[in-house]
């Protein structure tokens, strides 16, 4: 009996092994068949975490879902395609159409259904979000103009705005602005629609056009985020909100303005990390850098930055405060508004509507035992007088002034009522600056320029000392080379990406102090002294950065009102 049982057990085991072999054989045959069927096609094992908009939008979302094809990477003329079934004739025809239309080459990858779904979820363009919002508006009226109580209506609007696709549309607009390194978002009513523009590297670009009925809902949603009154449309409002993008906290400064066609909103994007760049990274080089660093090591005195709105003055001041920021110093700032929250600084925002102005705030902080004071802007004679007295009483004072040149700041302060002898004693250095766009490093290449332009450049830099060239890392004996960006996906075809500042830093030496005291800060005499000191002008600094391959002739011309590019065009 025992032998019989043992025999049966062995038979069962043998049978199970045989069955396993048959199953394994079938699996092996199936895998072999699949391998043969998709021979030469690479399998994509996981979905990319981030896909560029220029790539994924090559194929419309509807087409991707229908044929199970999606573009996930674009480099130059080559586009990588994820495909669930590479043998699908209809899908292949769709790809052929895309390749011909976009004039690109396609590289196909095999993906599972799960990975395909992960990739397709990255369709989040403003156009897609706008389409969803428009469809939602067709189903329900967001703004009910019935005779219900005003407070009840506002509450209802708020609730709907939180749930509606308009919320997603706002998120997508903000997300694309941050991803595209925009500094501002403009949402403005036109005659028949609303326009969304991004300011990238100082230049505004249209990003999206929204139907007239969507615009007010988007603006109301942003007002809710910034804790503003959504029913107040007759006067301007200001607010802030914060969001997290790719693990970074980003602040948004919101400003509303009533205009003839409705209400306009501008959101300033304040990336804390970008605000803390070093002064060298911003573009301050050579003797100018040495003079600025020397000035900020003084125990008292005034350091002024001048230039038009949007020329990067505040960013430069933050960079200098970063150098001084230590436990031994009490640094207090008065700002309107606070653009970047910096740990270690005591930052205070003025509120003119309640009487808290630069002048009244400066009086207060002088009683707070500061070592370093930063006043966002000298706007009036009272602030100017207090700033000068603060600089003379043992405080290092930083501020900005709206003048076009560094030398023009001195007569401007005297016109504000500052006594020349007080100004001469307090001023340490005046720095003028502008912002230019940098050449994109991805598509940078040498550029040929006419001889007339080359001669104009040489004329501008005549008189610059060999020592100054050396500080910029330039060999004046070598032939000058010029560069530009030919345009690529990284810079959206512009050839330019990012910005840097060009500077003119005029230190207040003994001669300049005498000119301030005896000649009431004559702009002409100070300018002559600057030339004698061989201080670089903004334009000369820009030209040296052209020679270093950092920016272009056109960019320096744009911000200095030059004529080098015009000479190039007329050649």
Secondary structure, 3 states (H helix, E strand, C coil): CHHHHHHHHHHHHHHHHHHHHHHHHHHHHHHHHHHHHCCCCEECCCCCCCCCHHHHCCCCHHHHHHHCEEEEEEECCEEEEEECCCCCHHHHHHHHHHHHHHCCEEEEEECCHHHHHHHHCCCCCHHHHHHHHHHHHHHCCCCCCCCCCHHHHHHHHHHHHHHCHHHHHHHHHHHHHHHCCEEEEEEEECCCEEEEEEEECCEEEEEEEEEHHHHHHHHHHHHHHCCCCCCCCCCCEEEEEEEEECCEEEEEEEEEEEECCEEEEEEEEEEHHHHCCCHHHHCCCHHHHHHHHHHHCCCCEEEEEECCCCCCHHHHHHHHHHHHCCCCCCEEEEECCCCCCCCCCEEEECEHHHCECHHHHHHHHCCCCCCEEEECCCCCHHHHHHHHHHHHCCCEEEEEECCCCCCHHHHHHHHCCCCHHHHHHHEEEEEEEEEEEEECCCCEEEECCCHHHHHHHHHHCCCCCHHHHHHCCCCCCCCCCEEEECCCCCCCCCCEEEEEEEEEEEECCHHHHHHHHHCCCCHHHHHHHHHHCCCCCHHHHHHHHHHCCCCCHHHHHHHHCCCHHHHHHHC
